[in-house]
Amino acid sequence: MTQTSREEKKAKVIEVLNKARAMELHAIGQYMNQHYALDDMDFGELAAQMKLIAIDEMRHAEMFAERVKELGGEPTTEPADNVERGQAVDVIFGFDTELEDGALAEYNAFLAVCLACGDSLSAKLFDDVIDEEQAHYNYFDNVAGHIKTLGAAFLAQKAGTSSATGLNTQGFVARKAAPPTPA
């Protein structure tokens, strides 16, 4: 049995980092498209949360790119998939729940690759991103459940709400962790 060289291990880590980056690039496009659609449908609160989650995904894509560069690789600029356009509000959140569930499975596998290759820094990056993706999954699954269970009553509560996210937009996870601002 031959031992895998350090360069081969680094190449495997760069490969999974770039796969994750491509997934994040797809998520950014998908969630921003949904943000615009939800805002156009006058579901401002849902649109605002979607935008914040897209911003989290932008941060993830950048973190993966920075790590690829640190390892001497070239960050991918190609998204993993095409954006699904024209989705109805009752489809969006179930669709996104599936996207996040797939990301969680892939990122856990990518974390294992990093550990097998002896790259604890990249593994920690995946571990941190997995925590945030789990928060996204929980939100999407919760909203999808409300739409399925409550239907029009839930959506009526969200109709006509503001989509404003403020000038200092932090993203969904960062905003949840930040202390409340005084009134």
C-alpha positions in Angstrom: 0.0 0.0 0.0 1.4 3.4 -1.0 1.0 6.4 1.2 -0.8 9.4 -0.3 1.6 12.3 -0.8 1.0 15.6 0.8 0.3 17.2 -2.6 -2.3 14.6 -3.4 -4.0 15.2 -0.1 -3.9 18.9 -0.7 -5.4 18.4 -4.1 -8.3 16.3 -2.6 -9.0 19.1 -0.1 -9.0 21.8 -2.8 -11.4 19.7 -4.8 -13.9 19.4 -2.0 -13.5 23.1 -1.1 -14.2 24.0 -4.7 -17.2 21.7 -4.9 -18.6 23.4 -1.8 -17.9 26.8 -3.3 -19.8 25.8 -6.4 -22.7 24.7 -4.3 -22.6 28.1 -2.4 -22.5 30.0 -5.7 -25.7 28.1 -6.8 -27.4 28.8 -3.5 -26.6 32.5 -3.8 -28.2 32.7 -7.2 -31.2 30.6 -6.1 -31.9 32.4 -2.9 -31.5 35.9 -4.5 -33.9 34.9 -7.3 -36.3 33.8 -4.7 -35.8 36.9 -2.7 -36.8 39.1 -5.7 -39.8 36.8 -6.4 -41.0 36.9 -2.8 -40.6 40.6 -2.7 -42.6 41.0 -6.0 -45.3 38.7 -4.5 -45.5 41.2 -1.5 -44.1 38.7 1.0 -41.6 41.1 2.3 -40.7 39.4 5.6 -40.0 36.1 3.8 -38.1 38.0 1.1 -35.9 39.7 3.7 -35.0 36.4 5.4 -34.2 34.9 2.0 -31.8 37.8 1.3 -30.1 37.4 4.6 -29.6 33.7 4.0 -28.2 34.5 0.6 -25.7 36.8 2.3 -24.6 34.0 4.6 -24.0 31.9 1.5 -21.9 34.7 0.0 -19.8 34.7 3.1 -19.4 30.9 2.9 -18.4 31.0 -0.8 -15.8 33.6 0.0 -14.4 31.6 3.0 -14.1 28.5 0.8 -12.4 30.6 -1.9 -9.9 32.0 0.6 -9.0 28.6 1.9 -8.5 27.3 -1.7 -6.2 30.2 -2.3 -4.3 29.5 1.0 -3.7 25.9 -0.3 -2.4 27.2 -3.6 -5.5 26.4 -5.7 -7.8 28.4 -8.0 -11.3 29.1 -6.6 -14.1 28.0 -8.9 -16.4 30.6 -10.3 -19.0 28.2 -11.7 -22.2 27.4 -9.8 -23.0 23.7 -9.2 -26.4 24.0 -10.8 -28.8 26.3 -12.6 -31.2 28.5 -10.8 -34.8 27.3 -10.7 -36.9 30.3 -11.7 -40.6 31.1 -11.4 -41.3 29.1 -8.3 -44.6 29.5 -6.4 -44.4 30.6 -2.8 -45.7 27.2 -1.6 -42.8 25.5 -3.5 -39.8 27.7 -2.5 -39.3 26.7 1.1 -39.6 22.9 0.5 -37.2 23.2 -2.4 -34.7 25.1 -0.3 -35.1 22.6 2.6 -34.0 19.9 0.1 -31.1 22.1 -1.1 -29.8 22.6 2.5 -30.3 18.9 3.4 -28.2 18.0 0.4 -25.5 20.6 1.4 -25.4 19.2 4.9 -24.8 15.7 3.7 -22.1 16.8 1.2 -20.4 19.1 3.7 -20.2 16.3 6.3 -18.6 14.1 3.7 -16.2 16.9 2.7 -15.3 17.4 6.3 -14.4 13.7 6.5 -12.2 14.1 3.4 -10.4 17.0 5.1 -9.8 15.0 8.3 -8.6 12.0 6.3 -6.1 14.3 4.5 -4.9 15.8 7.8 -6.3 19.3 7.1 -7.9 20.3 10.4 -8.3 23.9 9.3 -10.4 23.1 6.3 -12.3 20.6 8.4 -13.1 23.3 11.0 -14.3 25.6 8.2 -16.7 22.9 7.1 -17.8 22.3 10.7 -18.6 26.0 11.1 -20.4 26.2 7.8 -22.4 23.1 8.6 -23.7 24.8 11.8 -24.9 27.8 9.7 -26.4 25.5 7.0 -28.3 23.7 9.7 -29.8 27.0 10.8 -30.9 27.7 7.2 -32.4 24.2 6.9 -34.3 24.7 10.2 -35.7 28.0 9.0 -36.7 26.7 5.5 -38.2 23.5 7.0 -40.2 25.5 9.6 -41.6 27.9 7.0 -42.4 25.0 4.6 -44.2 23.3 7.5 -46.2 26.4 8.3 -47.2 26.8 4.6 -48.2 23.1 4.4 -50.2 23.2 7.7 -51.6 26.7 7.8 -51.6 27.5 4.1 -53.3 30.8 3.1 -53.6 31.9 6.8 -49.9 31.8 7.3 -49.2 33.5 3.9 -51.8 36.2 4.6 -49.9 37.1 7.8 -46.7 37.5 5.8 -48.3 39.5 2.9 -47.6 43.2 2.9 -44.7 43.0 5.3 -41.5 45.0 4.8 -38.5 43.4 3.0 -36.1 46.0 4.4 -32.9 44.4 5.9 -31.2 47.7 6.8 -28.0 49.2 5.6 -25.7 47.0 7.7 -26.9 43.6 6.5 -25.1 40.9 8.4 -26.8 37.8 7.0 -29.3 35.4 8.6 -27.1 33.6 11.1 -25.1 36.7 12.2 -28.3 38.6 12.7 -29.7 35.8 14.9 -26.5 35.9 17.0 -26.2 39.6 17.4 -27.6 41.3 20.5 -30.8 43.2 20.0 -30.4 46.9 19.2 -32.0 49.3 21.7 -35.3 50.9 20.6 
